[in-house]
Amino acid sequence: MLDLTLGSLKWAAVGFVVAFVLMKLYEGSHIHDDIPRPEFKVRQSRRAALVLSCFAAVLSAGVWLLVQTLD
């Protein structure tokens, strides 16, 4: 049981980090320096990155648990 918990936490962390980095890279590639962004857009994109990264973490942990139980 401890192995399942630690494994799912490990894969949740991996899913979170990968999704967060990809969101930040995507956001960074679509920002133009000559057009200022309003503060609410910056907060909104930061919040969206965190929410989507948390969803990716839950999804990757769930897939890992599913694979472990089917093995």
mmCIF file as gemmi writes it, N, C-alpha and C atoms, coordinates in Angstrom:
data_model
loop_
_atom_site.group_PDB
_atom_site.id
_atom_site.type_symbol
_atom_site.label_atom_id
_atom_site.label_alt_id
_atom_site.label_comp_id
_atom_site.label_asym_id
_atom_site.label_entity_id
_atom_site.label_seq_id
_atom_site.pdbx_PDB_ins_code
_atom_site.Cartn_x
_atom_site.Cartn_y
_atom_site.Cartn_z
_atom_site.occupancy
_atom_site.B_iso_or_equiv
_atom_site.pdbx_formal_charge
_atom_site.auth_seq_id
_atom_site.auth_asym_id
_atom_site.pdbx_PDB_model_num
ATOM 1 N N . MET Axp A 1 ? 0.824 -1.199 0 1 0 ? 1 A 1
ATOM 2 C CA . MET Axp A 1 ? 0 0 0 1 0 ? 1 A 1
ATOM 3 C C . MET Axp A 1 ? 0.863 1.256 0 1 0 ? 1 A 1
ATOM 4 N N . LEU Axp A 2 ? 1.954 1.208 0.737 1 0 ? 2 A 1
ATOM 5 C CA . LEU Axp A 2 ? 2.861 2.352 0.777 1 0 ? 2 A 1
ATOM 6 C C . LEU Axp A 2 ? 3.496 2.575 -0.598 1 0 ? 2 A 1
ATOM 7 N N . ASP Axp A 3 ? 3.805 1.469 -1.292 1 0 ? 3 A 1
ATOM 8 C CA . ASP Axp A 3 ? 4.393 1.593 -2.625 1 0 ? 3 A 1
ATOM 9 C C . ASP Axp A 3 ? 3.423 2.262 -3.598 1 0 ? 3 A 1
ATOM 10 N N . LEU Axp A 4 ? 2.153 1.913 -3.508 1 0 ? 4 A 1
ATOM 11 C CA . LEU Axp A 4 ? 1.163 2.54 -4.386 1 0 ? 4 A 1
ATOM 12 C C . LEU Axp A 4 ? 1.034 4.03 -4.101 1 0 ? 4 A 1
ATOM 13 N N . THR Axp A 5 ? 1.035 4.385 -2.829 1 0 ? 5 A 1
ATOM 14 C CA . THR Axp A 5 ? 0.902 5.793 -2.45 1 0 ? 5 A 1
ATOM 15 C C . THR Axp A 5 ? 2.113 6.601 -2.906 1 0 ? 5 A 1
ATOM 16 N N . LEU Axp A 6 ? 3.303 6.075 -2.633 1 0 ? 6 A 1
ATOM 17 C CA . LEU Axp A 6 ? 4.51 6.802 -3.03 1 0 ? 6 A 1
ATOM 18 C C . LEU Axp A 6 ? 4.643 6.876 -4.549 1 0 ? 6 A 1
ATOM 19 N N . GLY Axp A 7 ? 4.282 5.814 -5.236 1 0 ? 7 A 1
ATOM 20 C CA . GLY Axp A 7 ? 4.341 5.825 -6.691 1 0 ? 7 A 1
ATOM 21 C C . GLY Axp A 7 ? 3.377 6.816 -7.308 1 0 ? 7 A 1
ATOM 22 N N . SER Axp A 8 ? 2.164 6.86 -6.771 1 0 ? 8 A 1
ATOM 23 C CA . SER Axp A 8 ? 1.191 7.814 -7.315 1 0 ? 8 A 1
ATOM 24 C C . SER Axp A 8 ? 1.594 9.251 -7.003 1 0 ? 8 A 1
ATOM 25 N N . LEU Axp A 9 ? 2.163 9.494 -5.832 1 0 ? 9 A 1
ATOM 26 C CA . LEU Axp A 9 ? 2.641 10.842 -5.515 1 0 ? 9 A 1
ATOM 27 C C . LEU Axp A 9 ? 3.797 11.239 -6.422 1 0 ? 9 A 1
ATOM 28 N N . LYS Axp A 10 ? 4.678 10.28 -6.701 1 0 ? 10 A 1
ATOM 29 C CA . LYS Axp A 10 ? 5.81 10.559 -7.582 1 0 ? 10 A 1
ATOM 30 C C . LYS Axp A 10 ? 5.318 10.92 -8.985 1 0 ? 10 A 1
ATOM 31 N N . TRP Axp A 11 ? 4.383 10.153 -9.515 1 0 ? 11 A 1
ATOM 32 C CA . TRP Axp A 11 ? 3.88 10.433 -10.855 1 0 ? 11 A 1
ATOM 33 C C . TRP Axp A 11 ? 3.011 11.681 -10.886 1 0 ? 11 A 1
ATOM 34 N N . ALA Axp A 12 ? 2.347 11.991 -9.782 1 0 ? 12 A 1
ATOM 35 C CA . ALA Axp A 12 ? 1.598 13.245 -9.717 1 0 ? 12 A 1
ATOM 36 C C . ALA Axp A 12 ? 2.554 14.431 -9.781 1 0 ? 12 A 1
ATOM 37 N N . ALA Axp A 13 ? 3.677 14.324 -9.078 1 0 ? 13 A 1
ATOM 38 C CA . ALA Axp A 13 ? 4.665 15.407 -9.116 1 0 ? 13 A 1
ATOM 39 C C . ALA Axp A 13 ? 5.247 15.556 -10.518 1 0 ? 13 A 1
ATOM 40 N N . VAL Axp A 14 ? 5.532 14.443 -11.165 1 0 ? 14 A 1
ATOM 41 C CA . VAL Axp A 14 ? 6.071 14.495 -12.527 1 0 ? 14 A 1
ATOM 42 C C . VAL Axp A 14 ? 5.05 15.126 -13.475 1 0 ? 14 A 1
ATOM 43 N N . GLY Axp A 15 ? 3.788 14.716 -13.382 1 0 ? 15 A 1
ATOM 44 C CA . GLY Axp A 15 ? 2.752 15.285 -14.234 1 0 ? 15 A 1
ATOM 45 C C . GLY Axp A 15 ? 2.572 16.774 -14.003 1 0 ? 15 A 1
ATOM 46 N N . PHE Axp A 16 ? 2.622 17.197 -12.748 1 0 ? 16 A 1
ATOM 47 C CA . PHE Axp A 16 ? 2.47 18.612 -12.427 1 0 ? 16 A 1
ATOM 48 C C . PHE Axp A 16 ? 3.613 19.43 -13.015 1 0 ? 16 A 1
ATOM 49 N N . VAL Axp A 17 ? 4.828 18.977 -12.792 1 0 ? 17 A 1
ATOM 50 C CA . VAL Axp A 17 ? 5.993 19.743 -13.255 1 0 ? 17 A 1
ATOM 51 C C . VAL Axp A 17 ? 6.025 19.824 -14.774 1 0 ? 17 A 1
ATOM 52 N N . VAL Axp A 18 ? 5.774 18.714 -15.445 1 0 ? 18 A 1
ATOM 53 C CA . VAL Axp A 18 ? 5.811 18.713 -16.907 1 0 ? 18 A 1
ATOM 54 C C . VAL Axp A 18 ? 4.728 19.64 -17.475 1 0 ? 18 A 1
ATOM 55 N N . ALA Axp A 19 ? 3.513 19.536 -16.958 1 0 ? 19 A 1
ATOM 56 C CA . ALA Axp A 19 ? 2.432 20.382 -17.468 1 0 ? 19 A 1
ATOM 57 C C . ALA Axp A 19 ? 2.693 21.859 -17.168 1 0 ? 19 A 1
ATOM 58 N N . PHE Axp A 20 ? 3.213 22.163 -15.984 1 0 ? 20 A 1
ATOM 59 C CA . PHE Axp A 20 ? 3.474 23.553 -15.617 1 0 ? 20 A 1
ATOM 60 C C . PHE Axp A 20 ? 4.564 24.154 -16.506 1 0 ? 20 A 1
ATOM 61 N N . VAL Axp A 21 ? 5.618 23.396 -16.749 1 0 ? 21 A 1
ATOM 62 C CA . VAL Axp A 21 ? 6.703 23.897 -17.598 1 0 ? 21 A 1
ATOM 63 C C . VAL Axp A 21 ? 6.204 24.11 -19.028 1 0 ? 21 A 1
ATOM 64 N N . LEU Axp A 22 ? 5.427 23.166 -19.532 1 0 ? 22 A 1
ATOM 65 C CA . LEU Axp A 22 ? 4.901 23.322 -20.89 1 0 ? 22 A 1
ATOM 66 C C . LEU Axp A 22 ? 3.97 24.528 -21.004 1 0 ? 22 A 1
ATOM 67 N N . MET Axp A 23 ? 3.146 24.756 -19.976 1 0 ? 23 A 1
ATOM 68 C CA . MET Axp A 23 ? 2.262 25.929 -20.008 1 0 ? 23 A 1
ATOM 69 C C . MET Axp A 23 ? 3.069 27.222 -19.985 1 0 ? 23 A 1
ATOM 70 N N . LYS Axp A 24 ? 4.111 27.275 -19.173 1 0 ? 24 A 1
ATOM 71 C CA . LYS Axp A 24 ? 4.932 28.487 -19.1 1 0 ? 24 A 1
ATOM 72 C C . LYS Axp A 24 ? 5.71 28.707 -20.396 1 0 ? 24 A 1
ATOM 73 N N . LEU Axp A 25 ? 6.189 27.636 -21.016 1 0 ? 25 A 1
ATOM 74 C CA . LEU Axp A 25 ? 6.875 27.788 -22.296 1 0 ? 25 A 1
ATOM 75 C C . LEU Axp A 25 ? 5.919 28.264 -23.38 1 0 ? 25 A 1
ATOM 76 N N . TYR Axp A 26 ? 4.714 27.74 -23.383 1 0 ? 26 A 1
ATOM 77 C CA . TYR Axp A 26 ? 3.717 28.17 -24.367 1 0 ? 26 A 1
ATOM 78 C C . TYR Axp A 26 ? 3.354 29.634 -24.152 1 0 ? 26 A 1
ATOM 79 N N . GLU Axp A 27 ? 3.157 30.004 -22.899 1 0 ? 27 A 1
ATOM 80 C CA . GLU Axp A 27 ? 2.813 31.395 -22.597 1 0 ? 27 A 1
ATOM 81 C C . GLU Axp A 27 ? 3.962 32.324 -22.972 1 0 ? 27 A 1
ATOM 82 N N . GLY Axp A 28 ? 5.169 31.901 -22.7 1 0 ? 28 A 1
ATOM 83 C CA . GLY Axp A 28 ? 6.33 32.726 -23.018 1 0 ? 28 A 1
ATOM 84 C C . GLY Axp A 28 ? 6.55 32.905 -24.503 1 0 ? 28 A 1
ATOM 85 N N . SER Axp A 29 ? 6.145 31.925 -25.281 1 0 ? 29 A 1
ATOM 86 C CA . SER Axp A 29 ? 6.34 32.042 -26.725 1 0 ? 29 A 1
ATOM 87 C C . SER Axp A 29 ? 5.261 32.89 -27.385 1 0 ? 29 A 1
ATOM 88 N N . HIS Axp A 30 ? 4.186 33.191 -26.671 1 0 ? 30 A 1
ATOM 89 C CA . HIS Axp A 30 ? 3.096 33.978 -27.246 1 0 ? 30 A 1
ATOM 90 C C . HIS Axp A 30 ? 2.987 35.382 -26.662 1 0 ? 30 A 1
ATOM 91 N N . ILE Axp A 31 ? 3.982 35.8 -25.927 1 0 ? 31 A 1
ATOM 92 C CA . ILE Axp A 31 ? 3.985 37.149 -25.364 1 0 ? 31 A 1
ATOM 93 C C . ILE Axp A 31 ? 4.839 38.044 -26.259 1 0 ? 31 A 1
ATOM 94 N N . HIS Axp A 32 ? 4.292 39.165 -26.632 1 0 ? 32 A 1
ATOM 95 C CA . HIS Axp A 32 ? 5.024 40.14 -27.426 1 0 ? 32 A 1
ATOM 96 C C . HIS Axp A 32 ? 5.398 41.302 -26.518 1 0 ? 32 A 1
ATOM 97 N N . ASP Axp A 33 ? 6.64 41.699 -26.589 1 0 ? 33 A 1
ATOM 98 C CA . ASP Axp A 33 ? 7.131 42.754 -25.704 1 0 ? 33 A 1
ATOM 99 C C . ASP Axp A 33 ? 6.555 44.121 -26.033 1 0 ? 33 A 1
ATOM 100 N N . ASP Axp A 34 ? 6.144 44.333 -27.266 1 0 ? 34 A 1
ATOM 101 C CA . ASP Axp A 34 ? 5.658 45.658 -27.642 1 0 ? 34 A 1
ATOM 102 C C . ASP Axp A 34 ? 4.193 45.875 -27.264 1 0 ? 34 A 1
ATOM 103 N N . ILE Axp A 35 ? 3.484 44.813 -26.879 1 0 ? 35 A 1
ATOM 104 C CA . ILE Axp A 35 ? 2.081 44.94 -26.481 1 0 ? 35 A 1
ATOM 105 C C . ILE Axp A 35 ? 1.984 44.633 -24.983 1 0 ? 35 A 1
ATOM 106 N N . PRO Axp A 36 ? 1.665 45.641 -24.168 1 0 ? 36 A 1
ATOM 107 C CA . PRO Axp A 36 ? 1.557 45.383 -22.729 1 0 ? 36 A 1
ATOM 108 C C . PRO Axp A 36 ? 0.321 44.535 -22.408 1 0 ? 36 A 1
ATOM 109 N N . ARG Axp A 37 ? 0.463 43.643 -21.449 1 0 ? 37 A 1
ATOM 110 C CA . ARG Axp A 37 ? -0.655 42.8 -21.036 1 0 ? 37 A 1
ATOM 111 C C . ARG Axp A 37 ? -1.25 43.355 -19.747 1 0 ? 37 A 1
ATOM 112 N N . PRO Axp A 38 ? -2.568 43.404 -19.655 1 0 ? 38 A 1
ATOM 113 C CA . PRO Axp A 38 ? -3.2 43.868 -18.414 1 0 ? 38 A 1
ATOM 114 C C . PRO Axp A 38 ? -2.906 42.899 -17.27 1 0 ? 38 A 1
ATOM 115 N N . GLU Axp A 39 ? -2.946 43.422 -16.071 1 0 ? 39 A 1
ATOM 116 C CA . GLU Axp A 39 ? -2.615 42.611 -14.887 1 0 ? 39 A 1
ATOM 117 C C . GLU Axp A 39 ? -3.582 41.446 -14.703 1 0 ? 39 A 1
ATOM 118 N N . PHE Axp A 40 ? -4.863 41.639 -15.015 1 0 ? 40 A 1
ATOM 119 C CA . PHE Axp A 40 ? -5.818 40.548 -14.83 1 0 ? 40 A 1
ATOM 120 C C . PHE Axp A 40 ? -5.529 39.395 -15.79 1 0 ? 40 A 1
ATOM 121 N N . LYS Axp A 41 ? -4.972 39.681 -16.958 1 0 ? 41 A 1
ATOM 122 C CA . LYS Axp A 41 ? -4.602 38.62 -17.898 1 0 ? 41 A 1
ATOM 123 C C . LYS Axp A 41 ? -3.419 37.816 -17.356 1 0 ? 41 A 1
ATOM 124 N N . VAL Axp A 42 ? -2.49 38.493 -16.712 1 0 ? 42 A 1
ATOM 125 C CA . VAL Axp A 42 ? -1.338 37.806 -16.119 1 0 ? 42 A 1
ATOM 126 C C . VAL Axp A 42 ? -1.812 36.899 -14.997 1 0 ? 42 A 1
ATOM 127 N N . ARG Axp A 43 ? -2.695 37.401 -14.12 1 0 ? 43 A 1
ATOM 128 C CA . ARG Axp A 43 ? -3.223 36.587 -13.018 1 0 ? 43 A 1
ATOM 129 C C . ARG Axp A 43 ? -4.037 35.425 -13.559 1 0 ? 43 A 1
ATOM 130 N N . GLN Axp A 44 ? -4.816 35.664 -14.582 1 0 ? 44 A 1
ATOM 131 C CA . GLN Axp A 44 ? -5.657 34.625 -15.159 1 0 ? 44 A 1
ATOM 132 C C . GLN Axp A 44 ? -4.809 33.518 -15.772 1 0 ? 44 A 1
ATOM 133 N N . SER Axp A 45 ? -3.758 33.863 -16.468 1 0 ? 45 A 1
ATOM 134 C CA . SER Axp A 45 ? -2.911 32.838 -17.08 1 0 ? 45 A 1
ATOM 135 C C . SER Axp A 45 ? -2.136 32.065 -16.016 1 0 ? 45 A 1
ATOM 136 N N . ARG Axp A 46 ? -1.733 32.732 -14.933 1 0 ? 46 A 1
ATOM 137 C CA . ARG Axp A 46 ? -1.045 32.04 -13.835 1 0 ? 46 A 1
ATOM 138 C C . ARG Axp A 46 ? -1.984 31.051 -13.163 1 0 ? 46 A 1
ATOM 139 N N . ARG Axp A 47 ? -3.22 31.472 -12.938 1 0 ? 47 A 1
ATOM 140 C CA . ARG Axp A 47 ? -4.222 30.6 -12.318 1 0 ? 47 A 1
ATOM 141 C C . ARG Axp A 47 ? -4.562 29.42 -13.223 1 0 ? 47 A 1
ATOM 142 N N . ALA Axp A 48 ? -4.691 29.679 -14.502 1 0 ? 48 A 1
ATOM 143 C CA . ALA Axp A 48 ? -4.998 28.603 -15.453 1 0 ? 48 A 1
ATOM 144 C C . ALA Axp A 48 ? -3.86 27.593 -15.518 1 0 ? 48 A 1
ATOM 145 N N . ALA Axp A 49 ? -2.625 28.064 -15.461 1 0 ? 49 A 1
ATOM 146 C CA . ALA Axp A 49 ? -1.482 27.147 -15.481 1 0 ? 49 A 1
ATOM 147 C C . ALA Axp A 49 ? -1.485 26.255 -14.255 1 0 ? 49 A 1
ATOM 148 N N . LEU Axp A 50 ? -1.803 26.809 -13.091 1 0 ? 50 A 1
ATOM 149 C CA . LEU Axp A 50 ? -1.847 26.003 -11.87 1 0 ? 50 A 1
ATOM 150 C C . LEU Axp A 50 ? -2.988 24.991 -11.897 1 0 ? 50 A 1
ATOM 151 N N . VAL Axp A 51 ? -4.147 25.4 -12.364 1 0 ? 51 A 1
ATOM 152 C CA . VAL Axp A 51 ? -5.299 24.499 -12.408 1 0 ? 51 A 1
ATOM 153 C C . VAL Axp A 51 ? -5.056 23.36 -13.393 1 0 ? 51 A 1
ATOM 154 N N . LEU Axp A 52 ? -4.566 23.68 -14.569 1 0 ? 52 A 1
ATOM 155 C CA . LEU Axp A 52 ? -4.306 22.637 -15.557 1 0 ? 52 A 1
ATOM 156 C C . LEU Axp A 52 ? -3.17 21.714 -15.127 1 0 ? 52 A 1
ATOM 157 N N . SER Axp A 53 ? -2.192 22.248 -14.424 1 0 ? 53 A 1
ATOM 158 C CA . SER Axp A 53 ? -1.105 21.41 -13.916 1 0 ? 53 A 1
ATOM 159 C C . SER Axp A 53 ? -1.605 20.47 -12.823 1 0 ? 53 A 1
ATOM 160 N N . CYS Axp A 54 ? -2.5 20.947 -11.981 1 0 ? 54 A 1
ATOM 161 C CA . CYS Axp A 54 ? -3.083 20.076 -10.958 1 0 ? 54 A 1
ATOM 162 C C . CYS Axp A 54 ? -3.927 18.975 -11.594 1 0 ? 54 A 1
ATOM 163 N N . PHE Axp A 55 ? -4.658 19.32 -12.633 1 0 ? 55 A 1
ATOM 164 C CA . PHE Axp A 55 ? -5.431 18.307 -13.343 1 0 ? 55 A 1
ATOM 165 C C . PHE Axp A 55 ? -4.517 17.263 -13.98 1 0 ? 55 A 1
ATOM 166 N N . ALA Axp A 56 ? -3.408 17.707 -14.557 1 0 ? 56 A 1
ATOM 167 C CA . ALA Axp A 56 ? -2.446 16.774 -15.147 1 0 ? 56 A 1
ATOM 168 C C . ALA Axp A 56 ? -1.823 15.885 -14.081 1 0 ? 56 A 1
ATOM 169 N N . ALA Axp A 57 ? -1.597 16.426 -12.897 1 0 ? 57 A 1
ATOM 170 C CA . ALA Axp A 57 ? -1.04 15.627 -11.802 1 0 ? 57 A 1
ATOM 171 C C . ALA Axp A 57 ? -2.007 14.535 -11.373 1 0 ? 57 A 1
ATOM 172 N N . VAL Axp A 58 ? -3.268 14.891 -11.211 1 0 ? 58 A 1
ATOM 173 C CA . VAL Axp A 58 ? -4.278 13.897 -10.821 1 0 ? 58 A 1
ATOM 174 C C . VAL Axp A 58 ? -4.434 12.845 -11.908 1 0 ? 58 A 1
ATOM 175 N N . LEU Axp A 59 ? -4.432 13.275 -13.143 1 0 ? 59 A 1
ATOM 176 C CA . LEU Axp A 59 ? -4.584 12.348 -14.257 1 0 ? 59 A 1
ATOM 177 C C . LEU Axp A 59 ? -3.407 11.381 -14.355 1 0 ? 59 A 1
ATOM 178 N N . SER Axp A 60 ? -2.186 11.876 -14.216 1 0 ? 60 A 1
ATOM 179 C CA . SER Axp A 60 ? -1.023 10.992 -14.314 1 0 ? 60 A 1
ATOM 180 C C . SER Axp A 60 ? -0.96 10.038 -13.13 1 0 ? 60 A 1
ATOM 181 N N . ALA Axp A 61 ? -1.34 10.495 -11.945 1 0 ? 61 A 1
ATOM 182 C CA . ALA Axp A 61 ? -1.374 9.592 -10.788 1 0 ? 61 A 1
ATOM 183 C C . ALA Axp A 61 ? -2.454 8.531 -10.974 1 0 ? 61 A 1
ATOM 184 N N . GLY Axp A 62 ? -3.588 8.905 -11.507 1 0 ? 62 A 1
ATOM 185 C CA . GLY Axp A 62 ? -4.661 7.938 -11.759 1 0 ? 62 A 1
ATOM 186 C C . GLY Axp A 62 ? -4.282 6.904 -12.798 1 0 ? 62 A 1
ATOM 187 N N . VAL Axp A 63 ? -3.61 7.341 -13.844 1 0 ? 63 A 1
ATOM 188 C CA . VAL Axp A 63 ? -3.155 6.396 -14.866 1 0 ? 63 A 1
ATOM 189 C C . VAL Axp A 63 ? -2.121 5.446 -14.282 1 0 ? 63 A 1
ATOM 190 N N . TRP Axp A 64 ? -1.221 5.956 -13.464 1 0 ? 64 A 1
ATOM 191 C CA . TRP Axp A 64 ? -0.209 5.1 -12.85 1 0 ? 64 A 1
ATOM 192 C C . TRP Axp A 64 ? -0.866 4.059 -11.949 1 0 ? 64 A 1
ATOM 193 N N . LEU Axp A 65 ? -1.861 4.483 -11.157 1 0 ? 65 A 1
ATOM 194 C CA . LEU Axp A 65 ? -2.561 3.528 -10.305 1 0 ? 65 A 1
ATOM 195 C C . LEU Axp A 65 ? -3.311 2.484 -11.119 1 0 ? 65 A 1
ATOM 196 N N . LEU Axp A 66 ? -3.914 2.895 -12.209 1 0 ? 66 A 1
ATOM 197 C CA . LEU Axp A 66 ? -4.626 1.974 -13.079 1 0 ? 66 A 1
ATOM 198 C C . LEU Axp A 66 ? -3.695 0.938 -13.675 1 0 ? 66 A 1
ATOM 199 N N . VAL Axp A 67 ? -2.537 1.383 -14.12 1 0 ? 67 A 1
ATOM 200 C CA . VAL Axp A 67 ? -1.56 0.457 -14.695 1 0 ? 67 A 1
ATOM 201 C C . VAL Axp A 67 ? -1.048 -0.52 -13.622 1 0 ? 67 A 1
ATOM 202 N N . GLN Axp A 68 ? -0.847 -0.039 -12.414 1 0 ? 68 A 1
ATOM 203 C CA . GLN Axp A 68 ? -0.345 -0.904 -11.349 1 0 ? 68 A 1
ATOM 204 C C . GLN Axp A 68 ? -1.372 -1.94 -10.945 1 0 ? 68 A 1
ATOM 205 N N . THR Axp A 69 ? -2.633 -1.596 -10.942 1 0 ? 69 A 1
ATOM 206 C CA . THR Axp A 69 ? -3.658 -2.553 -10.539 1 0 ? 69 A 1
ATOM 207 C C . THR Axp A 69 ? -3.967 -3.541 -11.643 1 0 ? 69 A 1
ATOM 208 N N . LEU Axp A 70 ? -3.729 -3.188 -12.904 1 0 ? 70 A 1
ATOM 209 C CA . LEU Axp A 70 ? -3.95 -4.114 -14.014 1 0 ? 70 A 1
ATOM 210 C C . LEU Axp A 70 ? -2.786 -5.065 -14.209 1 0 ? 70 A 1
ATOM 211 N N . ASP Axp A 71 ? -1.657 -4.769 -13.64 1 0 ? 71 A 1
ATOM 212 C CA . ASP Axp A 71 ? -0.466 -5.601 -13.792 1 0 ? 71 A 1
ATOM 213 C C . ASP Axp A 71 ? -0.565 -6.91 -13.103 1 0 ? 71 A 1
